[in-house]
Amino acid sequence: MADSDVKAPTKAAKLTYQGKVVSDKMDKTIVVEVTNRALHRLYKKYVTVSKRLKAHDETNDANIGDTVRVESARPISKQKRWKLVEIVERAK
């Protein structure tokens, strides 16, 4: 196998989600709830599926009710694997 046959590892695409901030009480951490509507396999009705992600907010800029975009990141703490990319819409 020649050196030209070896390919450099490629970076995986980062996952991004958009959701609402449900908690900002921790320092530099926000809890974002991401909801998705999925079709139930048996009953063929739409079910709302939600997940809560802990995201790193370096500047403590996001507040409760804001719509934000988060991106996957390296593990920052035991539960934080996401970081805040942007605040899409401020709470009214």
DONUMI-535758 format. One record per residue: residue number from 1; x negated, y, z of N, C-alpha, C in turn; residue in three letters. Coordinates in steps of 0.001 Angstrom, whole numbers, always signed. Example, Ala and Ser with C-alpha at 12.3 -4.5 7.8 and 13.67 -1.06 7.14 Angstrom:
% residues 2
1/-13190/-5690/+7800/-12300/-4500/+7800/-13200/-3300/+7800/ALA
2/-12850/-2250/+7080/-13670/-1060/+7140/-12900/+30/+7870/SER
END
This chain:
% residues 92
1/-836/-1165/+0/+0/+0/+0/-892/+1243/+0/MET
2/-728/+2076/-987/-1544/+3275/-1122/-973/+4396/-262/ALA
3/-1807/+5427/-35/-1363/+6560/+773/-214/+7309/+113/ASP
4/-136/+7277/-1199/+928/+8007/-1888/+2286/+7339/-1722/SER
5/+2291/+6043/-1324/+3551/+5328/-1132/+4214/+5657/+201/ASP
6/+3453/+6171/+1157/+3983/+6465/+2483/+4714/+7799/+2442/VAL
7/+5954/+7778/+2919/+6759/+8999/+2935/+6808/+9565/+4342/LYS
8/+6812/+10869/+4418/+6912/+11535/+5713/+8329/+11374/+6247/ALA
9/+8469/+11224/+7575/+9820/+11095/+8127/+10619/+12368/+7907/PRO
10/+11892/+12179/+7581/+12758/+13335/+7341/+13538/+13652/+8608/THR
11/+13889/+14920/+8773/+14659/+15333/+9935/+16130/+14992/+9713/LYS
12/+16756/+14513/+10751/+18186/+14212/+10681/+18973/+15516/+10740/ALA
13/+20102/+15541/+10059/+20961/+16729/+10081/+21552/+16879/+11480/ALA
14/+21619/+18118/+11955/+22151/+18380/+13288/+23669/+18441/+13227/LYS
15/+24305/+17832/+14208/+25760/+17883/+14302/+26177/+19253/+14805/LEU
16/+27236/+19783/+14252/+27787/+21040/+14746/+29275/+20853/+15006/THR
17/+29737/+21439/+16098/+31147/+21428/+16451/+31582/+22848/+16765/TYR
18/+32875/+23084/+16617/+33456/+24361/+16989/+34546/+24091/+18015/GLN
19/+34530/+24835/+19117/+35516/+24598/+20155/+35657/+25799/+21063/GLY
20/+36470/+25634/+22101/+36742/+26714/+23052/+35957/+26486/+24336/LYS
21/+35484/+27585/+24915/+34774/+27524/+26188/+35812/+27372/+27295/VAL
22/+35684/+26318/+28112/+36627/+26103/+29201/+36001/+26397/+30556/VAL
23/+34665/+26517/+30613/+34000/+26859/+31862/+32666/+27531/+31563/SER
24/+32371/+28575/+32352/+31066/+29240/+32227/+30485/+29510/+33614/ASP
25/+30861/+28712/+34598/+30471/+28948/+35979/+29023/+28580/+36269/LYS
26/+28454/+27679/+35485/+27065/+27284/+35708/+26121/+28300/+35070/MET
27/+24911/+28362/+35569/+23921/+29285/+35033/+23340/+28725/+33743/ASP
28/+23439/+29492/+32669/+22922/+29141/+31343/+23565/+27886/+30757/LYS
29/+24771/+27553/+31210/+25484/+26375/+30713/+26949/+26726/+30516/THR
30/+27519/+26250/+29399/+28954/+26395/+29169/+29528/+25017/+28868/ILE
31/+30797/+24845/+29173/+31505/+23620/+28832/+32440/+23963/+27685/VAL
32/+32275/+23255/+26560/+33046/+23518/+25348/+33958/+22330/+25095/VAL
33/+35256/+22606/+24887/+36202/+21544/+24567/+36451/+21554/+23066/GLU
34/+36151/+20428/+22421/+36322/+20270/+20980/+37510/+19346/+20763/VAL
35/+38498/+19811/+20003/+39689/+18993/+19748/+39742/+18595/+18283/THR
36/+40300/+17415/+18043/+40414/+16877/+16700/+41731/+16111/+16609/ASN
37/+42417/+16266/+15494/+43656/+15508/+15282/+43333/+14293/+14432/ARG
38/+43663/+13108/+14964/+43368/+11855/+14264/+44656/+11063/+14082/ALA
39/+44758/+10386/+12973/+45933/+9561/+12676/+45813/+8230/+13414/LEU
40/+46835/+7883/+14195/+46846/+6620/+14919/+46975/+5471/+13917/HIS
41/+46150/+4446/+14090/+46119/+3366/+13096/+47409/+2559/+13030/ARG
42/+47998/+2307/+14179/+49202/+1486/+14205/+50474/+2309/+14018/LEU
43/+50598/+3403/+14750/+51849/+4161/+14767/+51915/+5264/+13721/TYR
44/+50822/+5525/+13043/+50781/+6517/+11956/+51251/+7903/+12403/LYS
45/+50996/+8227/+13657/+51307/+9560/+14160/+49995/+10243/+14519/LYS
46/+49999/+11567/+14461/+48787/+12299/+14787/+48620/+12430/+16293/TYR
47/+47428/+12127/+16758/+47093/+12191/+18166/+45968/+13204/+18321/VAL
48/+46064/+14059/+19331/+45010/+15027/+19584/+43953/+14378/+20463/THR
49/+42741/+14323/+19956/+41617/+13750/+20674/+40675/+14896/+21027/VAL
50/+40289/+14994/+22296/+39405/+16085/+22687/+38200/+15530/+23433/SER
51/+37095/+16258/+23336/+35896/+15911/+24090/+35306/+17190/+24655/LYS
52/+34659/+17049/+25792/+34057/+18201/+26469/+32543/+18053/+26416/ARG
53/+31890/+19071/+25892/+30443/+19061/+25744/+29840/+20138/+26628/LEU
54/+28705/+19835/+27240/+27967/+20853/+27980/+26892/+21398/+27057/LYS
55/+26883/+22719/+26885/+25974/+23357/+25941/+25106/+24389/+26660/ALA
56/+23905/+24565/+26150/+22951/+25522/+26707/+23245/+26910/+26143/HIS
57/+23456/+27876/+27038/+23698/+29271/+26662/+22626/+30109/+27350/ASP
58/+21541/+30369/+26645/+20362/+31019/+27236/+20665/+32383/+27841/GLU
59/+21520/+33164/+27204/+21757/+34536/+27650/+23038/+34697/+28469/THR
60/+23727/+33609/+28798/+25010/+33666/+29518/+25977/+34618/+28827/ASN
61/+26039/+34543/+27507/+26823/+35476/+26706/+28275/+35031/+26519/ASP
62/+28537/+33735/+26478/+29887/+33215/+26214/+30724/+33238/+27489/ALA
63/+32008/+33531/+27317/+32953/+33568/+28433/+34086/+32581/+28184/ASN
64/+34889/+32349/+29219/+36016/+31427/+29106/+36982/+31932/+28042/ILE
65/+37420/+31036/+27162/+38376/+31385/+26119/+37737/+31719/+24793/GLY
66/+36427/+31947/+24747/+35752/+32238/+23485/+35707/+31005/+22604/ASP
67/+35808/+31222/+21300/+35605/+30145/+20341/+34143/+30190/+19917/THR
68/+33450/+29065/+20084/+32012/+29032/+19837/+31648/+27873/+18924/VAL
69/+30452/+27961/+18353/+29898/+26879/+17547/+28668/+26351/+18279/ARG
70/+28628/+25029/+18491/+27497/+24401/+19169/+26818/+23427/+18222/VAL
71/+25538/+23175/+18482/+24721/+22329/+17622/+23967/+21341/+18500/GLU
72/+23776/+20125/+17994/+23048/+19126/+18768/+21605/+19570/+18961/SER
73/+21049/+19211/+20116/+19684/+19613/+20452/+19030/+18481/+21235/ALA
74/+17758/+18666/+21523/+17063/+17684/+22353/+17670/+17729/+23751/ARG
75/+17538/+16666/+24537/+18093/+16686/+25887/+17474/+17803/+26722/PRO
76/+18324/+18657/+27270/+17874/+19780/+28083/+17988/+19425/+29563/ILE
77/+19010/+18664/+29915/+19174/+18166/+31278/+19908/+16826/+31188/SER
78/+20393/+16341/+32313/+21044/+15031/+32323/+22253/+14979/+31390/LYS
79/+23038/+16052/+31351/+24250/+16043/+30537/+24227/+17004/+29363/GLN
80/+23269/+17932/+29318/+23233/+18924/+28238/+22454/+18394/+27044/LYS
81/+23168/+18217/+25914/+22538/+17803/+24664/+22943/+18722/+23517/ARG
82/+23491/+19880/+23845/+23999/+20819/+22849/+23495/+22212/+23159/TRP
83/+23413/+23062/+22138/+23042/+24457/+22371/+23995/+25364/+21610/LYS
84/+24219/+26526/+22171/+25116/+27514/+21576/+24457/+28129/+20347/LEU
85/+25162/+28105/+19211/+24633/+28694/+17981/+25181/+30096/+17807/VAL
86/+26511/+30235/+17902/+27122/+31553/+17755/+28481/+31584/+18415/GLU
87/+28908/+32792/+18737/+30260/+33014/+19252/+31096/+33441/+18064/ILE
88/+32032/+32593/+17656/+32842/+32836/+16477/+33883/+33913/+16749/VAL
89/+34559/+33789/+17902/+35616/+34746/+18233/+35658/+34933/+19743/GLU
90/+35748/+36173/+20166/+35841/+36489/+21598/+37265/+36290/+22088/ARG
91/+37402/+35968/+23365/+38734/+35825/+23970/+39362/+37212/+24074/ALA
92/+40681/+37241/+23929/+41389/+38520/+23989/+41830/+38832/+25389/LYS
END
